[in-house]
Amino acid sequence: MRACQVCKQKMRLLSSTLFLNSNLSNSASIRNKFQLRCISCTRATSLPIAEKWQKSETNLMTLRQFHNSSRTLSTCSLIGTSKIKESANEGTIFTRRRTGWFNNGGVAFYSSSASSAGDQGSDGDGEDKPESSADDSENVAEEEASEQPVMNYNMAALTTTTIPDYFPNIPVIAINRNPVFPRFIKMIEVNDKKLCELIKRKVKLNLPYAGIFLKTDDSNDKDVVKDLSDIYKVGMFVQIVEMRELDNRLQMMVMGHRRISILRQLPEEIQLQSDMAAVAQQLEADVTPREQMLKTEVMSDVIMVETENIKDEPFDSDMKLKALTAEVVKTIRDIMALNPLYRENLHQIMQTGQRVLDNPVYICDLGAALTSADPSYLQQVIEETNIPERLELVLSLLKKEFELSKLQKKIGKEVEDKVKKQHREYILREQLKIIKKELGIEKDDKDAIEEKFRARLKELVVPEHVQTVIDEELNKLATLDNHSSEFSVTRNYLDWLTSLPWGKYSEETLALDKAKEILEEDHYGMDEVKKRILEFIAVSQLKGSTQGKILCFHGPPGVGKTSIARSIARALNRQYFRFSVGGMSDVAEIKGHRRTYVGAMPGKMIQCLKKTKTENPLVLIDEVDKMSRGHQGDPASALLELLDPEQNANFLDHYLDVNIDLSKVLFICTANVVDYIPEPLKDRMELIDVSGYVAEEKLAIAEKYLLPQAREHSGVKEEQLTVSKDAMYELIKAYCRESGVRNLQKHVEKILRKAAFKIVSEGTEQLTVDSSNIQEYVGIPKFTKERMYDVNPPGVVTGLAWTAYGGSTLYIETVLKKALDFDPENKEKGDLQVTGNLGDVIKESTQLAYTFSKIFLRHIDPDNKFLEKASIHLHLPEGATPKDGPSAGCAIVTALLSLGMDKPCRQNVAMTGEISLTGKVLPIGGVKEKVIAARRSGMECVILPEDNRKDFADLPDFIVKDIEVHFASNYSDVFPVMFPDVQPKPIPS
């Protein structure tokens, strides 16, 4: 190793200088001179080396191959300066300076720059004077490899030499959004593998040029396009200034130079020829051997194009152009004043030392680069060659950007002011809290919360097991951090536990007269319900304490099941709470959620106790027949514990997890059809039938309750409107036949609204509504006929049916489908076809009645073979209405017998009852509704099963008045009433 002549320290190999006399001869003379620098005193010396290179096809060598062949330079730091003098042009001398790390033939860091022949470090004639003798060369090989870093192959940064004015064949890089403008720098990432390989190959050949073009479709995120139609034709010729390889992508810093336009797409062969020509032209900068270049893979997915430069149209620097330029510059300054980010961005995209204000072309590009406009507008700026028009385009974009910046600043200022205000208030509150705590005015949050909870419990009689849980939770709360999630859960749990009315009861009214007065004041009729409530009060009076009970009111809609519950609560002086379980499918609504769940809450009963603040409220559970079952459980099963008198004294809610006494709660449930209530739940209830109303009851309810309420809501006074009884009866008869009074209430309110409109618009002082003008207020009647048949023909019988909306008449029609053939040789048997939207139960009842009617007809008339031979069609009218149930059995048998004997039944008679296969008449339900329907249809006689005699006896006198009733235990009791002229033989039982 060579030692320094001054400090005797080891010298370090610093640089080498190459001189290449590039002429058209077959050989090139290269002189190398290596510069050594002392590590300690930085004294420099030079060591010249001369070598002869043959520039032939077989002996083509590169600078890197020369260093690889010399082991003394395999890991050195090399800085080279080469002077190239073309013999054809003796006045042109160029100097190229290259800096790089060479590691066994691989380039790790590479950059280059161009300078003139007169720059520092060169004397311009291709000769540099050595600083030491040539005998120093023998010590170069002693340089230690560890003094320089060893790096793997990695392209890191590249800056090219002089940019060619015309470079037509370039690869295409397609980008989205912001394009590149001339003399501006942009960071680009390329992910396509083949495109990355192509760019790296170009860089190795010292051809770091590409074309940047905007995609026509912003949604396309690929770096490579398959067709030229996917990009705009006008783009930017860029130089790759710096490049870094990251995993499977390339990160490049590119600088725009000029606008270019695509002429055509180049074939793959031209791409490869262009690269091979670069090998021959860049001898001293070659980084890839020719043999390796010949094996280069063809990039079939990357588009190479031939381009041409786009020149701007000539322009005159007149007053308009200067004014436009000045306005653009002013707008840019305004934007930068509003948003400092633009100033930072401007420093990043501009090159240092560039004059902007003197160049309107650069002003255009600068303004467009600063905006965040749509890509289509920026592309217009790139494609525009007329400088004044380009200035106008840029000015419009800058004005929009300026307005956007003003809006952003306004919004930012509002948000900042709001945040500052909130922060200031928070600081002041914290300071006030600390001051109060120091003065003893206010205690710590935990102490205040504990005192609040204990203050709630002072006047309550808390059970021992509940008090134990509360004390444990309060001790736990004291150890928790105020901002922890467990603190919030525990605090909410204690809030619910201390909010319940432990040991508090409302004083119940035990006076029967007062309770009866309240019940009669609010509701008309409903005698059975009122009697049951009075019995409940009497028992409580004898026991001297409150009690709980579970009642269930069932009946058609609109009969007052829900409203009577509120009246009962007022009569008993109990707090009222209502919740509906219709459509409920989550057990947690009844039993509560576990506390581990986010947003957990107790069930409805705990919420009820907290709201009513008593342990003996009246709870109305509405629509218990409409509960559903889902993946979160069956609420009907959860109600079993709630409504069981033996279990609800220790009701356990999942959230509270302590036993609660609900035995003093009066539960009232409502339902339309009790058949839909599960049997175990129905067994826990006391069922009370709240049936529909007849016309007389509706008339009384309308006059006593509905009309006064409608007057109050509409503002129409009694002297301004008179509604006659005939009009009200016509309203009930022709418009509101259902069992309830909800529809009647709507029609009464409609009459009052129409009257209010006439009073206000026409100035009428007195109006009268009677049967003659009621259609002016409520429209055309819905029911015009009471009966389908005035006289029933043979084969037609009137039955009675029950629906959720009350009772109705049900006609049963039978006809003969085809002519009878009583020829003994005809073996064809009769059949029965049934229609009318029938359910499975009524279909079975029809078949059973058909079988029994053939037996009964054979008994009373052995010679009558009609039912055995006839093809009969049985139909129940109103086919759109679903029908089901067994109670039409007697009516179907009567209709078949009437058809078989060809005799009409007794007129104005309606019947109901289930028939057995041996002729027994079985009991049915809905007696009141069916009798009301028969009376409404003008029937004079009703036939009921014998077992329903007790139900008929409970009916009010105004319902059964003037109605003939027959009770039948066997069909033999029905036949004489329907066919008094026929005397059948008794059927043996």
VENTA-V537749 format. One record per residue. N is the residue number from 1. RES is the residue in one small letter. PSI is psi in degrees with one decimal (NA if undefined). Layout:
<<N | RES | PSI> <N | RES | PSI>>
This chain:
<<1 | m | 134.7> <2 | r | 137.8> <3 | a | 152.9> <4 | c | 139.4> <5 | q | -17.2> <6 | v | -57.6> <7 | c | 0.6> <8 | k | 23.4> <9 | q | 166.9> <10 | k | 140.8> <11 | m | 149.3> <12 | r | 131.5> <13 | l | 116.1> <14 | l | -46.0> <15 | s | 164.5> <16 | s | 147.4> <17 | t | 127.4> <18 | l | 139.5> <19 | f | 120.8> <20 | l | 115.2> <21 | n | 91.1> <22 | s | 100.6> <23 | n | -172.9> <24 | l | 11.8> <25 | s | 173.7> <26 | n | -9.4> <27 | s | 156.3> <28 | a | 136.4> <29 | s | 123.3> <30 | i | 128.0> <31 | r | 126.2> <32 | n | 139.0> <33 | k | 122.6> <34 | f | 133.3> <35 | q | 131.6> <36 | l | 143.5> <37 | r | 137.6> <38 | c | 138.9> <39 | i | -33.0> <40 | s | -57.9> <41 | c | 3.6> <42 | t | 19.2> <43 | r | 138.4> <44 | a | 148.5> <45 | t | 163.9> <46 | s | 148.9> <47 | l | 106.8> <48 | p | 145.9> <49 | i | 136.2> <50 | a | 143.3> <51 | e | 148.2> <52 | k | 129.1> <53 | w | 139.2> <54 | q | 122.6> <55 | k | 70.5> <56 | s | 172.1> <57 | e | -33.4> <58 | t | -26.5> <59 | n | 33.4> <60 | l | 119.1> <61 | m | 154.9> <62 | t | 169.7> <63 | l | -38.4> <64 | r | -36.7> <65 | q | -36.3> <66 | f | -43.4> <67 | h | -35.5> <68 | n | -36.5> <69 | s | -22.2> <70 | s | 107.7> <71 | r | -18.4> <72 | t | -16.8> <73 | l | 14.3> <74 | s | -31.2> <75 | t | 25.5> <76 | c | 163.6> <77 | s | 121.4> <78 | l | 125.7> <79 | i | 119.2> <80 | g | 146.5> <81 | t | 122.3> <82 | s | 139.6> <83 | k | 129.1> <84 | i | 122.7> <85 | k | 116.4> <86 | e | 128.9> <87 | s | -25.0> <88 | a | -27.7> <89 | n | 92.2> <90 | e | -17.0> <91 | g | -3.0> <92 | t | 114.5> <93 | i | 126.0> <94 | f | 148.8> <95 | t | 128.1> <96 | r | 133.1> <97 | r | 124.9> <98 | r | 139.5> <99 | t | 133.7> <100 | g | 159.5> <101 | w | 123.0> <102 | f | 126.3> <103 | n | 97.5> <104 | n | 44.2> <105 | g | -1.1> <106 | g | 140.5> <107 | v | 122.0> <108 | a | -42.3> <109 | f | 126.5> <110 | y | 130.9> <111 | s | 154.6> <112 | s | 155.7> <113 | s | 158.7> <114 | a | 142.6> <115 | s | 167.5> <116 | s | 170.7> <117 | a | -18.8> <118 | g | 10.3> <119 | d | 164.2> <120 | q | 139.4> <121 | g | -4.4> <122 | s | 142.6> <123 | d | 1.2> <124 | g | -7.7> <125 | d | 5.8> <126 | g | 3.7> <127 | e | 135.0> <128 | d | 139.5> <129 | k | 130.1> <130 | p | 152.7> <131 | e | -5.2> <132 | s | 173.8> <133 | s | 165.4> <134 | a | -14.2> <135 | d | -5.3> <136 | d | -10.9> <137 | s | -22.8> <138 | e | -16.7> <139 | n | 0.2> <140 | v | -36.9> <141 | a | -13.7> <142 | e | 0.6> <143 | e | 133.5> <144 | e | 136.8> <145 | a | -22.4> <146 | s | -12.4> <147 | e | -17.1> <148 | q | 147.6> <149 | p | 141.6> <150 | v | 122.6> <151 | m | 145.5> <152 | n | 170.5> <153 | y | 119.9> <154 | n | 115.9> <155 | m | 124.4> <156 | a | -48.7> <157 | a | 143.1> <158 | l | 132.6> <159 | t | 125.2> <160 | t | 178.9> <161 | t | -155.5> <162 | t | 132.7> <163 | i | 126.2> <164 | p | 144.7> <165 | d | -24.8> <166 | y | 116.9> <167 | f | 88.3> <168 | p | -39.2> <169 | n | 110.3> <170 | i | 154.3> <171 | p | 159.8> <172 | v | 127.0> <173 | i | 114.6> <174 | a | 131.4> <175 | i | 165.6> <176 | n | 164.8> <177 | r | -109.2> <178 | n | 120.3> <179 | p | 174.6> <180 | v | 139.4> <181 | f | 155.8> <182 | p | 136.4> <183 | r | 20.0> <184 | f | 150.3> <185 | i | 141.9> <186 | k | 141.4> <187 | m | 129.6> <188 | i | 139.1> <189 | e | 134.3> <190 | v | 125.9> <191 | n | -20.7> <192 | d | 127.9> <193 | k | -46.2> <194 | k | -37.8> <195 | l | -37.0> <196 | c | -43.0> <197 | e | -40.6> <198 | l | -44.1> <199 | i | -41.7> <200 | k | -37.0> <201 | r | -42.1> <202 | k | -38.8> <203 | v | -41.0> <204 | k | -32.7> <205 | l | 8.8> <206 | n | 38.0> <207 | l | 62.5> <208 | p | 60.0> <209 | y | 148.8> <210 | a | 169.6> <211 | g | 125.6> <212 | i | 120.9> <213 | f | 141.9> <214 | l | 142.6> <215 | k | 145.3> <216 | t | -22.6> <217 | d | 114.4> <218 | d | -24.7> <219 | s | -15.1> <220 | n | 115.9> <221 | d | 14.2> <222 | k | 149.5> <223 | d | -19.5> <224 | v | 134.9> <225 | v | 149.6> <226 | k | -21.0> <227 | d | 149.9> <228 | l | -18.9> <229 | s | -12.3> <230 | d | -6.9> <231 | i | 160.7> <232 | y | 150.1> <233 | k | -25.2> <234 | v | 127.8> <235 | g | -149.9> <236 | m | 132.5> <237 | f | 121.1> <238 | v | 156.7> <239 | q | 133.1> <240 | i | 106.1> <241 | v | -39.1> <242 | e | 144.4> <243 | m | 138.4> <244 | r | 133.3> <245 | e | 118.0> <246 | l | 110.9> <247 | d | -115.2> <248 | n | 24.1> <249 | r | 161.4> <250 | l | 133.8> <251 | q | 119.0> <252 | m | 143.7> <253 | m | 114.2> <254 | v | 151.5> <255 | m | 127.0> <256 | g | 144.7> <257 | h | -44.9> <258 | r | 162.3> <259 | r | 139.7> <260 | i | 159.5> <261 | s | 139.9> <262 | i | 128.7> <263 | l | -50.2> <264 | r | 166.1> <265 | q | 138.1> <266 | l | 143.8> <267 | p | 168.0> <268 | e | -33.7> <269 | e | -40.2> <270 | i | -33.3> <271 | q | -48.6> <272 | l | -40.8> <273 | q | -39.1> <274 | s | -40.0> <275 | d | -39.8> <276 | m | -34.7> <277 | a | -33.9> <278 | a | -29.1> <279 | v | -45.1> <280 | a | -33.5> <281 | q | -28.5> <282 | q | 64.6> <283 | l | -50.4> <284 | e | -14.4> <285 | a | 10.3> <286 | d | 130.1> <287 | v | 3.2> <288 | t | 127.6> <289 | p | 152.9> <290 | r | -37.9> <291 | e | -36.9> <292 | q | -34.1> <293 | m | -34.8> <294 | l | -20.0> <295 | k | 9.6> <296 | t | 135.0> <297 | e | 139.4> <298 | v | 127.5> <299 | m | 91.0> <300 | s | -23.4> <301 | d | -5.4> <302 | v | 135.3> <303 | i | 124.7> <304 | m | 137.3> <305 | v | 156.8> <306 | e | 131.1> <307 | t | 169.0> <308 | e | 151.4> <309 | n | 143.7> <310 | i | 123.0> <311 | k | 142.0> <312 | d | 149.0> <313 | e | 144.8> <314 | p | 145.4> <315 | f | 154.6> <316 | d | 137.8> <317 | s | 71.6> <318 | d | -173.6> <319 | m | -38.5> <320 | k | -42.9> <321 | l | -41.9> <322 | k | -38.9> <323 | a | -43.1> <324 | l | -43.8> <325 | t | -43.4> <326 | a | -39.0> <327 | e | -38.2> <328 | v | -45.1> <329 | v | -40.5> <330 | k | -42.7> <331 | t | -39.4> <332 | i | -41.9> <333 | r | -38.8> <334 | d | -41.1> <335 | i | -43.0> <336 | m | -31.8> <337 | a | -32.8> <338 | l | -39.3> <339 | n | 110.7> <340 | p | -20.5> <341 | l | -32.0> <342 | y | -36.0> <343 | r | -41.1> <344 | e | -40.3> <345 | n | -36.9> <346 | l | -39.0> <347 | h | -30.2> <348 | q | -38.4> <349 | i | -12.2> <350 | m | 145.5> <351 | q | 145.6> <352 | t | 147.8> <353 | g | 10.3> <354 | q | 140.0> <355 | r | 125.8> <356 | v | -47.1> <357 | l | -24.3> <358 | d | -8.4> <359 | n | 102.2> <360 | p | -26.5> <361 | v | -45.3> <362 | y | -32.1> <363 | i | -42.0> <364 | c | -50.6> <365 | d | -38.0> <366 | l | -46.0> <367 | g | -41.9> <368 | a | -37.3> <369 | a | -26.7> <370 | l | -19.3> <371 | t | 160.9> <372 | s | 39.9> <373 | a | 171.4> <374 | d | 151.0> <375 | p | -31.5> <376 | s | -37.6> <377 | y | -39.8> <378 | l | -34.5> <379 | q | -34.9> <380 | q | -37.8> <381 | v | -39.5> <382 | i | -40.9> <383 | e | -20.9> <384 | e | 125.6> <385 | t | -14.3> <386 | n | 116.7> <387 | i | -45.8> <388 | p | -42.2> <389 | e | -34.9> <390 | r | -37.9> <391 | l | -40.7> <392 | e | -40.6> <393 | l | -46.4> <394 | v | -38.4> <395 | l | -42.0> <396 | s | -39.1> <397 | l | -39.4> <398 | l | -36.1> <399 | k | -42.0> <400 | k | -40.0> <401 | e | -35.4> <402 | f | -42.6> <403 | e | -39.3> <404 | l | -39.1> <405 | s | -38.7> <406 | k | -42.1> <407 | l | -41.4> <408 | q | -41.0> <409 | k | -38.3> <410 | k | -46.3> <411 | i | -43.2> <412 | g | -38.1> <413 | k | -40.7> <414 | e | -43.7> <415 | v | -41.6> <416 | e | -41.7> <417 | d | -40.5> <418 | k | -43.2> <419 | v | -41.4> <420 | k | -40.7> <421 | k | -45.6> <422 | q | -41.0> <423 | h | -40.5> <424 | r | -43.4> <425 | e | -39.1> <426 | y | -44.8> <427 | i | -43.4> <428 | l | -40.0> <429 | r | -42.3> <430 | e | -40.7> <431 | q | -42.7> <432 | l | -37.4> <433 | k | -42.1> <434 | i | -41.1> <435 | i | -45.7> <436 | k | -36.7> <437 | k | -40.3> <438 | e | -36.1> <439 | l | -7.0> <440 | g | 8.5> <441 | i | -35.8> <442 | e | 142.5> <443 | k | 176.1> <444 | d | 156.2> <445 | d | -44.8> <446 | k | -41.7> <447 | d | -40.2> <448 | a | -39.9> <449 | i | -42.7> <450 | e | -41.8> <451 | e | -37.1> <452 | k | -43.3> <453 | f | -41.5> <454 | r | -30.7> <455 | a | -32.7> <456 | r | -32.4> <457 | l | -5.3> <458 | k | -41.1> <459 | e | 10.4> <460 | l | 153.9> <461 | v | 89.6> <462 | v | 130.7> <463 | p | 154.6> <464 | e | -41.9> <465 | h | -29.3> <466 | v | -39.4> <467 | q | -34.6> <468 | t | -43.4> <469 | v | -39.9> <470 | i | -43.6> <471 | d | -40.7> <472 | e | -40.3> <473 | e | -34.2> <474 | l | -40.4> <475 | n | -38.0> <476 | k | -38.2> <477 | l | -34.1> <478 | a | -22.8> <479 | t | -6.5> <480 | l | 152.4> <481 | d | 143.0> <482 | n | -27.7> <483 | h | 3.4> <484 | s | 154.5> <485 | s | -33.3> <486 | e | -30.5> <487 | f | -44.1> <488 | s | -40.9> <489 | v | -46.2> <490 | t | -41.5> <491 | r | -43.6> <492 | n | -37.9> <493 | y | -45.7> <494 | l | -33.8> <495 | d | -41.8> <496 | w | -42.1> <497 | l | -40.0> <498 | t | -7.8> <499 | s | -9.5> <500 | l | 148.0> <501 | p | 70.7> <502 | w | 117.9> <503 | g | 10.9> <504 | k | 130.1> <505 | y | 145.8> <506 | s | 142.9> <507 | e | 116.2> <508 | e | 143.3> <509 | t | 124.3> <510 | l | 7.9> <511 | a | 118.3> <512 | l | -40.5> <513 | d | -42.9> <514 | k | -41.3> <515 | a | -41.3> <516 | k | -38.1> <517 | e | -41.3> <518 | i | -41.8> <519 | l | -40.9> <520 | e | -28.6> <521 | e | -34.0> <522 | d | -28.9> <523 | h | 145.1> <524 | y | 139.0> <525 | g | -141.6> <526 | m | 46.7> <527 | d | -38.0> <528 | e | -39.5> <529 | v | -44.7> <530 | k | -39.7> <531 | k | -40.4> <532 | r | -36.4> <533 | i | -39.5> <534 | l | -36.3> <535 | e | -40.0> <536 | f | -41.1> <537 | i | -38.8> <538 | a | -42.4> <539 | v | -42.6> <540 | s | -36.3> <541 | q | -40.7> <542 | l | -38.5> <543 | k | -23.9> <544 | g | 18.3> <545 | s | 161.5> <546 | t | 157.9> <547 | q | 163.8> <548 | g | 160.3> <549 | k | 158.2> <550 | i | 110.1> <551 | l | 152.5> <552 | c | 114.4> <553 | f | 123.4> <554 | h | 143.5> <555 | g | 179.5> <556 | p | 163.3> <557 | p | 149.3> <558 | g | 13.1> <559 | v | -2.5> <560 | g | 25.1> <561 | k | -43.1> <562 | t | -40.7> <563 | s | -31.1> <564 | i | -27.5> <565 | a | -40.0> <566 | r | -38.2> <567 | s | -36.4> <568 | i | -41.8> <569 | a | -39.6> <570 | r | -37.4> <571 | a | -35.0> <572 | l | -6.2> <573 | n | 42.8> <574 | r | 151.9> <575 | q | 144.4> <576 | y | 133.3> <577 | f | 131.9> <578 | r | 138.1> <579 | f | 147.0> <580 | s | 139.5> <581 | v | 10.6> <582 | g | 122.4> <583 | g | 1.0> <584 | m | 134.0> <585 | s | 8.5> <586 | d | 123.3> <587 | v | -28.1> <588 | a | -22.4> <589 | e | -27.7> <590 | i | -46.2> <591 | k | -8.2> <592 | g | 165.8> <593 | h | 158.7> <594 | r | 146.1> <595 | r | -16.5> <596 | t | -16.8> <597 | y | 148.9> <598 | v | 130.8> <599 | g | 24.6> <600 | a | 145.8> <601 | m | 155.2> <602 | p | 172.3> <603 | g | -179.3> <604 | k | -35.3> <605 | m | -38.2> <606 | i | -39.6> <607 | q | -36.1> <608 | c | -47.2> <609 | l | -38.0> <610 | k | -36.7> <611 | k | -43.8> <612 | t | -23.0> <613 | k | 27.3> <614 | t | 157.4> <615 | e | 0.7> <616 | n | 53.6> <617 | p | 172.0> <618 | l | 118.9> <619 | v | 121.4> <620 | l | 117.7> <621 | i | 104.3> <622 | d | 147.3> <623 | e | 52.2> <624 | v | -12.9> <625 | d | 4.6> <626 | k | 22.0> <627 | m | 149.8> <628 | s | 169.9> <629 | r | 128.8> <630 | g | -169.9> <631 | h | -11.4> <632 | q | 12.6> <633 | g | -177.0> <634 | d | 106.5> <635 | p | -29.3> <636 | a | -35.9> <637 | s | -33.7> <638 | a | -29.5> <639 | l | -16.8> <640 | l | -42.9> <641 | e | -38.0> <642 | l | -37.5> <643 | l | 12.0> <644 | d | 117.5> <645 | p | -24.6> <646 | e | -16.5> <647 | q | -29.6> <648 | n | -3.5> <649 | a | -19.6> <650 | n | 52.7> <651 | f | 131.9> <652 | l | 115.5> <653 | d | 138.4> <654 | h | -32.2> <655 | y | -51.2> <656 | l | -37.1> <657 | d | 30.9> <658 | v | 151.2> <659 | n | 137.9> <660 | i | 138.1> <661 | d | 114.3> <662 | l | 16.4> <663 | s | -19.2> <664 | k | 1.7> <665 | v | 134.1> <666 | l | 109.2> <667 | f | 129.1> <668 | i | 122.3> <669 | c | 153.4> <670 | t | 147.6> <671 | a | 153.8> <672 | n | -42.6> <673 | v | 114.7> <674 | v | -17.0> <675 | d | -23.2> <676 | y | -4.8> <677 | i | 131.1> <678 | p | 142.5> <679 | e | -43.3> <680 | p | -34.6> <681 | l | -39.1> <682 | k | -33.1> <683 | d | -23.4> <684 | r | -5.1> <685 | m | 154.7> <686 | e | 109.0> <687 | l | 130.7> <688 | i | 120.7> <689 | d | 123.5> <690 | v | 89.1> <691 | s | 177.7> <692 | g | -178.5> <693 | y | 146.5> <694 | v | 175.8> <695 | a | -39.1> <696 | e | -40.2> <697 | e | -40.3> <698 | k | -40.3> <699 | l | -43.3> <700 | a | -40.7> <701 | i | -40.9> <702 | a | -43.0> <703 | e | -32.6> <704 | k | -31.8> <705 | y | -53.1> <706 | l | -46.4> <707 | l | -44.0> <708 | p | -38.6> <709 | q | -41.0> <710 | a | -37.1> <711 | r | -39.9> <712 | e | -40.3> <713 | h | -31.4> <714 | s | -17.6> <715 | g | 6.5> <716 | v | 123.4> <717 | k | 162.6> <718 | e | -34.9> <719 | e | -15.1> <720 | q | -23.9> <721 | l | 132.2> <722 | t | 124.8> <723 | v | 116.9> <724 | s | 162.7> <725 | k | -35.7> <726 | d | -41.0> <727 | a | -40.0> <728 | m | -39.2> <729 | y | -40.0> <730 | e | -36.8> <731 | l | -42.0> <732 | i | -39.8> <733 | k | -40.8> <734 | a | -11.6> <735 | y | -31.5> <736 | c | 75.7> <737 | r | -7.4> <738 | e | 166.5> <739 | s | -36.7> <740 | g | -177.9> <741 | v | 9.7> <742 | r | -43.2> <743 | n | -35.6> <744 | l | -39.1> <745 | q | -40.5> <746 | k | -41.6> <747 | h | -37.3> <748 | v | -43.1> <749 | e | -33.7> <750 | k | -40.8> <751 | i | -42.6> <752 | l | -35.7> <753 | r | -43.7> <754 | k | -40.1> <755 | a | -40.1> <756 | a | -38.3> <757 | f | -42.3> <758 | k | -38.9> <759 | i | -40.8> <760 | v | -44.8> <761 | s | -38.8> <762 | e | -8.7> <763 | g | 23.0> <764 | t | 137.8> <765 | e | -25.6> <766 | q | 127.7> <767 | l | 146.6> <768 | t | 130.8> <769 | v | 121.1> <770 | d | -174.1> <771 | s | -19.9> <772 | s | -30.1> <773 | n | 16.6> <774 | i | -25.8> <775 | q | -23.5> <776 | e | -21.6> <777 | y | -34.0> <778 | v | 1.1> <779 | g | -165.5> <780 | i | 141.7> <781 | p | 143.9> <782 | k | -32.7> <783 | f | 114.0> <784 | t | -20.3> <785 | k | 138.6> <786 | e | -34.4> <787 | r | 150.3> <788 | m | -38.6> <789 | y | 127.9> <790 | d | -40.1> <791 | v | 121.6> <792 | n | 126.9> <793 | p | 174.6> <794 | p | 137.2> <795 | g | 2.4> <796 | v | 129.5> <797 | v | 146.5> <798 | t | 119.9> <799 | g | 179.6> <800 | l | 137.0> <801 | a | 154.7> <802 | w | 135.7> <803 | t | 170.9> <804 | a | -16.7> <805 | y | 8.6> <806 | g | -168.6> <807 | g | 160.4> <808 | s | 157.1> <809 | t | 147.1> <810 | l | 112.3> <811 | y | 140.1> <812 | i | 119.4> <813 | e | 136.5> <814 | t | 139.3> <815 | v | 162.7> <816 | l | 125.5> <817 | k | -36.6> <818 | k | 164.2> <819 | a | 149.5> <820 | l | 148.5> <821 | d | 104.4> <822 | f | 18.2> <823 | d | 130.0> <824 | p | -28.2> <825 | e | -13.1> <826 | n | 112.6> <827 | k | 3.9> <828 | e | 134.2> <829 | k | 158.4> <830 | g | 164.3> <831 | d | 169.6> <832 | l | 127.9> <833 | q | 130.9> <834 | v | 140.1> <835 | t | 169.0> <836 | g | 26.3> <837 | n | 59.0> <838 | l | 147.9> <839 | g | 176.4> <840 | d | -38.4> <841 | v | -45.5> <842 | i | -27.0> <843 | k | -42.2> <844 | e | -40.2> <845 | s | -35.5> <846 | t | -44.2> <847 | q | -39.9> <848 | l | -43.6> <849 | a | -35.3> <850 | y | -41.7> <851 | t | -45.8> <852 | f | -36.7> <853 | s | -35.7> <854 | k | -39.6> <855 | i | -44.6> <856 | f | -38.6> <857 | l | -36.7> <858 | r | -30.9> <859 | h | -42.3> <860 | i | -22.1> <861 | d | 86.5> <862 | p | -25.6> <863 | d | -10.1> <864 | n | 107.8> <865 | k | 20.5> <866 | f | -53.7> <867 | l | -23.6> <868 | e | -27.9> <869 | k | -21.8> <870 | a | 145.9> <871 | s | 110.6> <872 | i | 141.7> <873 | h | 119.9> <874 | l | 131.3> <875 | h | 140.8> <876 | l | 112.9> <877 | p | 173.6> <878 | e | 63.2> <879 | g | -19.6> <880 | a | -15.4> <881 | t | 120.5> <882 | p | 141.7> <883 | k | 138.0> <884 | d | 164.3> <885 | g | 157.6> <886 | p | -1.2> <887 | s | -1.6> <888 | a | 10.1> <889 | g | -47.9> <890 | c | -40.8> <891 | a | -36.5> <892 | i | -42.3> <893 | v | -42.9> <894 | t | -40.6> <895 | a | -41.4> <896 | l | -40.4> <897 | l | -38.3> <898 | s | -39.6> <899 | l | -40.1> <900 | g | -36.8> <901 | m | -8.2> <902 | d | 42.8> <903 | k | 134.1> <904 | p | 152.9> <905 | c | 172.9> <906 | r | 136.3> <907 | q | 157.3> <908 | n | 36.1> <909 | v | 131.7> <910 | a | 144.0> <911 | m | 160.3> <912 | t | 150.3> <913 | g | 141.5> <914 | e | 139.0> <915 | i | 140.1> <916 | s | 174.7> <917 | l | -24.0> <918 | t | 4.2> <919 | g | 6.6> <920 | k | 141.1> <921 | v | 116.1> <922 | l | 154.9> <923 | p | 160.5> <924 | i | 177.8> <925 | g | 173.5> <926 | g | 38.7> <927 | v | -44.0> <928 | k | -47.3> <929 | e | -38.8> <930 | k | -39.4> <931 | v | -38.7> <932 | i | -41.3> <933 | a | -39.9> <934 | a | -41.5> <935 | r | -40.1> <936 | r | -31.9> <937 | s | 0.8> <938 | g | 22.7> <939 | m | 141.5> <940 | e | -21.7> <941 | c | 143.4> <942 | v | 134.4> <943 | i | 123.8> <944 | l | 157.6> <945 | p | 152.1> <946 | e | -34.2> <947 | d | -9.1> <948 | n | 12.8> <949 | r | -39.1> <950 | k | -35.0> <951 | d | -37.7> <952 | f | -33.1> <953 | a | -24.6> <954 | d | -5.7> <955 | l | 147.2> <956 | p | 155.9> <957 | d | -34.5> <958 | f | -14.8> <959 | i | -43.5> <960 | v | -0.8> <961 | k | 133.5> <962 | d | 20.3> <963 | i | 125.8> <964 | e | 129.4> <965 | v | 138.7> <966 | h | 137.2> <967 | f | 133.0> <968 | a | 134.1> <969 | s | -18.8> <970 | n | 156.4> <971 | y | -20.4> <972 | s | -24.3> <973 | d | -22.7> <974 | v | -40.2> <975 | f | -44.8> <976 | p | -31.4> <977 | v | -38.3> <978 | m | -31.3> <979 | f | 77.2> <980 | p | -19.3> <981 | d | -11.5> <982 | v | 132.2> <983 | q | 96.7> <984 | p | 157.5> <985 | k | 144.7> <986 | p | 140.6> <987 | i | 127.0> <988 | p | 135.7> <989 | s | NA>>
